[in-house]
Amino acid sequence: MSQNISASEAPLATSRDYAVLGLLSFVNVLNFVDRQLLASFANFIVPDLELTNTQFGLLTGFGFIVFYSVMGLFMGTLADRLHRPRLLAFGLAMWSALTMASGAARGFVTLLIPRMLIGVGESVATPTSMSMLADRFPARQLGLAAGIYYLGVPIGVAVSLLIAGYLGPTIGWRNCFFLLGGLGLVVAAALLLLPETPRRGVNLSADGAVEKMPFAQVLALLWQTLKASPALSCVIAGGVVFHFILGAAAFDQLWFVQERGYERAEIAVKAGWLAALGGLLGNLAGGYLGDLWQSRLGSGRPMFLFWTGLLLTPFAIAYRLVPGDHMLFELGIFLGFLQLGLFYGPTFATVQELAPARIRATVVAFYILVLNFVGLGIGITGGGIMIDMLIARGIEAPYTVTLVAFTLISTLALPLNFIAGKLYHRDVARLADNR
């Protein structure tokens, strides 16, 4: 049998739905604390393990992202077919245990191995969670729900920086990894008590199970979806380009200390609080205003990202060029996290709405794959290689040059979001006609 509820007929979310959203958002906070902790402790780990910038780039870049991205597509197909809370509990338990193993690393290789496998566990989180949220929240509330879920990014980044600033000097980076992993294992056990969310708009068997498509058929439908929706393809491409600078920003803590003169714990704390404030405001504003933009104006949420990006990009470039005591410096850090927060609600809500219901988690997983493998992968790993090359050639301020270069490349997201915003409503209508 089929459960099909149109966007206009879908009821508003209940308090139970928001409770599930809160739990999934907390898991996402753990996800991003874990993912960011290595970069936040860069000024502790790099000298302790005697890493080069290229090695550090591999640890935070392709060493993690290859497994995270590729396995994410497979996990997305599982989320479209299996009990999602149990799948999420498995992923959280896996990455938490490996985070504890990371704390015992004694060199590049012994840190690389658990970081690679952590990517497998973390790849479960977003496809599974976003699929559940799309089944609980109607389209007119989905942007806000995605924005709240993606509060995990700024909160996770902020918490990891605050851990590095406050706890790092007292208990050491290794004990911080042990504590975080232990907390994740406790939350994973609690997730096993969460019931499955009823699926909307998919074909169910007589006993309520999801009709399973072969993996090859799922991938074929994914390809057809991308070809049929230029708006979806532009949203994905825009997100990838935007993530180039997010990847290179893994070197921010090293840049703050080596080229802006900050003490490592001091700047970790300062950046942590700016990340928390800017990210919270950005995620809530992006989710709410993106929904409002789409409902009131003639273009989709990506057009909202175009205009906010056009406004904030000059600040993103300017603060990279001023000294650490300039008024634009801290403002630039704050606005950078604000822009990052603005991104997640509109873009993931758009991807959800342009994806057929029966492969929704797979489309999200594909989006995450290219965001990370291409966007973050090139940004982090390429950034590390570029910094080491500039240092070898005696170039002054190699971190600054690299970060400005990747910021400029990321501005290519602006025209892509503009096109996606213009084509959004047409592609949504086409998807509805084909159901």
N, C-alpha and C positions, 0 to 999 in steps of 0.2 A: 504494500500500500504506500501511498505517497502523502507526506505532510507538507503542504504548500500554503504559506501565509504571506500575503502581499505586504509591502512596506507600509501601506496605509492602514491595513487591518491589524498589524502586529501591535499588541498592547504595550504600554509603557513598562519599563523595568520596575520590579518590585524591590522591597527591602532585602529579600533573600538574594536577588540578583546582585545587588550592590555589595552584599556580604561576600559573595563568591568573587566579585571583582576585587574587593579588598584583599582577600586571601591570595588570589593570583598576582595581584600587584606586589604583595610582600615577597612572593617567590621571585618575581622579577627583580626586586631590589637585591635579594641575595645573589641572583644571577649576575647583575652588573657590579656589585661589590666584588664578587669573585673575579670577574673578568678584568676589572680595572685595578685590582690590588697590585698587580705586578708593575703597572705604569706608575701608580701612586708611590710605590716604594722604590722607584728607579734609582734615586740618589742613595739608597741603602743597599740594594741588591747588586747594582752594576759594580761598585767597587768591591763588595764582599766576595762576589763570584768572579771578579776580574773579567767582565764581559766587554766586548767592543760594542759600538753602536749598531753594527750590522747584526751581531748575535742577539742583542736586545730586541732589535726590530724583528728578527725571526721568531723569537719567543712570544712576542705580543702580536706578531703578524702571521705569516704563513704557517709557522709551526703550530699555531692554534687554529687558524682560520680554515685551512684545508679540510681538516676533520670536521670542524664545526659546520662549514658550509655544505660539503658534500653529504654528510650524514643528515643534515637538516632536511634535505629534500626527501630522503628515505623516511625520516621521522614524520614528516608532513603527511606522507601517504599512510603511515600507520595511524596517525591521529584522525584521518578520515575514515578509519575502519575499526579501531580498537577502543577500549574503555579509556577515555582520556585522562581522568584523574590518576589512575594507576600508572599509565605511561609517564605522566609528569612526575609522580613519586619516584619511579625508577630513575629518570634522568637526574633529578635533584640528589638522590642518594649517591649516584655514580660520581657526579662532579664534586660533591662534598668530600667524599673519601679521597679523591685524587687531589683536592686542594690541600688536604692534610699531608699527602705524600709530597706535594710541592714544597712544603715547609721544611722537609728533610733534605732537600737538594744540596749537593756539594759542588756543583759545577754546571756548565752549560748543558751537557747531555742529560744529566740526572734531573734537570729542571725541564728540559725540552720534552722528555717522554711523558710525564704526567700532564703537561700543558696540552700536548696533542690529544690525549685521551679525554681530558676535561671537555674539549670541544664536542665530543660525541654526546656526553651527558647534557651539556647546555643547549645543544641543538634541538632538544625536545621541547624546551620551554615555550617559546613564542608561537610556533605553529599550533601547538596544542591549546594554549591559553586563548589566543585570538579566535580560534575556531569555536571554543566554548562561549566566548563573549558575543560573537556574532549570532549564536543561537539564543542568547538571553536578552540582548538589547536590540530594539528596532533600529532601522536605518537612521531615523532622525535623532537618535541618541548615541549612535555608534562612534561618532567622532569624539565625543566627550568621554565615552568609555575607554576608547583607545588612548586618549590623552592621559586619563587617570592611570591606566595600566602602564603606560610608558613614563609615568613618574618614577618608575624603577630606574630609568637611566640617570637623571640628575641626582636623585636621592642616593642611588648606588654609587655613582661617581663621588658625590660629596662625602658619603660615609667612608668610602675607601681612603679618600684624602685625609679626612679627620682621624681615621685610625692611624694612618701613617704619621700625621703630625702630633697626635696626642699619645698614642700607645707605642709607636715605633721606637722613640728614644728610651722608653722605660722597660718594655718587655721584649723588644726585638721583633724583627719582621717575621721570623719563623713562628713564634708563638701566636702571632696574629693570624697566620694561615691555619694553624692548628685549631684555634678557637672558632674561626669562621666555618671550617669544615664540620666541626662538631655540631654547631647550631643547625647547619643544613641537614644533617642526618636526623635530627629531632623533628624538623618541619616535614621532611619526607615521610616519616612515620605517620604524622598527623594527616597528610594528604590522602592516605589510604582510606580514611573515613569519609571522604567527600564523594557523594553520589554523582553518577554521570548526568550531564545536561541533555535533555531531549533535543534531538536534531531537527532543525527546520529545513524544509525545501529539499529533502533527500528521499530517495526511495528506501522503504523499510520492508523487511520480510514480515510474515505473519506473526512471528514472535517478537517483533520490534527490533531485530538486528539490522545493521546497515548492510545493504547489498554491496558486496565487495567486487571491485573491478580489478582485473589483472594490472600489474605495475606498468606494463608497456602501454596499456590502454589509458591509464591515468596520464602518463607522459605525453601521449598523442593528443589527448584532450587539452592538456596544458599548452602545447604548441599551437593548437587551433585557437585557443582563447587569446593568446598573445597576438596572433596574426589578425584576429577579428576585432581587436580593440586597440587602436592607436593610442587612446588615452591611457590605457593600462601600461602599454609599452613605454610611453613617455614618462609616466610616473616612476616606473622602475628605473629607467635610464637616468632620470633626474636625481633619484635617491642615490644611485651608484656614484654619480659625479660629486654630489654633496658630501659623500663619505670619504673622498680623497683627503680632505683637510682633517676630518675627524680621525682618520688613521694617522696622519702625520702628527697630530696633537698628542700622540702617545709620548712624544719627546718634550712636551711642555715643561714637565718638572725639571728635566735636565737643562732646558733653555732658561727657565726662571733662575736657576742657581748659577749656571756657567756664563750667561750673557746678560742677565739683569741684576745680578749681585745679591740675590736673596739667600737666606739661610734655609736649608732644606726642610726642616720641620716648620719654620715660620710660614713659608709660602704654601706648604701643603695645607695648613690650617686655613690660611686666608683664601686660597682657591677653593677649599672645601665649602666654606660658608657662602662664597659667591656662587658656586655651583648649585648649592641648595636653594638659594633665593632665586637666582635666574632661572633655574630649571623648573622649580615649582610654578612660578609665574608663567613661564613659557608653555608648559604642558597644559595647564588649566586654561590659559587663554587660547592656545592653539586648538584644543578640543572644542571649547565652547564657541569661539569666534569662527572657527572653520565650519561648524554646523550652521551657525547663523548666516555666514556668507553664502553657503550653498542654498539655503532655504529662501533667502531674500533676494539674491542676485541671479543673473542669468548664466553664471559660470560655476564650475565645480571648485572643490576645496583647493586643488593645486594652484588656482589663480590667487588664492589667499596667500599661499607660500611664495608665489612670484612677487607680489607687492611687498610683503614683509622682508623677503630676501633683498629686494632692490633697496629698501630703506636701511637695512642693517649691514650690508656688505662693506660700505665705506669704513665703518667703524672696525670691522673685522680685519681690514688691511692696515688701517692707521695705527691700531694699538700694537701691532707687531713692530712698528718702526720707531716708537718713542721709548725713552728710558723708563726704568721701573718706577721712578717716583713721579712720573707725569700723570696728570689727572685722567688722561685717556686710557692709561694702562689698566687700572682696576675696572673702569667702566667697560673697557673692551672685553675683559674676562667675563664680567657679568652678562654683557650683551651676547657673547658667544654662547653661553649656556642658555640664555633666553631663546636665541635662534634655534638651537638644538631642540629645546623643548617644544617650540612651535611646530617643528617638523613632524613629530611622530603621530599625533592624533589625526591630522588631515591626511597624511600619506597612507597610513595603514587602514583607515576607514575607507579611503578611496579604493585601495586594492581589494578589500573585502567586498565592496559593492559591485566591483567590475568583474568579480570571479564567480563562475557557476558554483552553486551551493555544494554540489557533490565533490568538488575538488578544492574547496575554499582553503583548507589547511595546506594543501599541496602548493597552491599559488602563493600563499604567504611564505611557505618554506623556500620556494624558488626565489622570491623577492629577497629573503634574508640571505640566501646563498650568494646572489650576485652583489648585494650590499657589502657583504663581508669578504667574499673571495676576491672580487674585483676592486670594490671601493676601499675597504679597510686594508685589504691585503696589499694593494699597490701603495696606499698611503703610508702604512707602517713600514713595510719592508723596503719600499722604494725610498722612503724618507731616511731610514737608517743608512742605506747604501749611499745616498746623496750626501748626507752629513759627513760620513767617513771620507768620501772622495774630495769634498771641499776642504776638510781638515788636511788631507794629504797634499793638497795643492796650495796650502797656506792661505786660503781665502778667509778674510776676516768675518766674524759672526756667521759661521756655517749654519747654526740652528735657525737664526733669523732668516737667512736667505732661503733655506729649504721651506720653512713654514709660510713665508710670503708666496713662494712659487706655487705651493699646493693650494693656498687660499685662492689665488687667481684662477687656477684650473677648475676649482669647485664652482666658480661663478657660471660655468656652462649649464648648471642646473636651472638657471633662471629662464632661458628660452624654452627648455623642456617642460617646465611647470606651466608656462604660459600656454603652450600648445595643449597640454593635458587638460587644463582648466577650460579651454574653449571647446574641446571635443567630449568632455565628460558626459553631459546630459544625452548627447546623441548615442554614445556607446551604452549607457545604462538602458535606454529605450530599446536598443537592438538586443541586448541581453534578455530583457523582459519578453520581447516578441519571440525569442527562440526557446523559451521554457516550455 
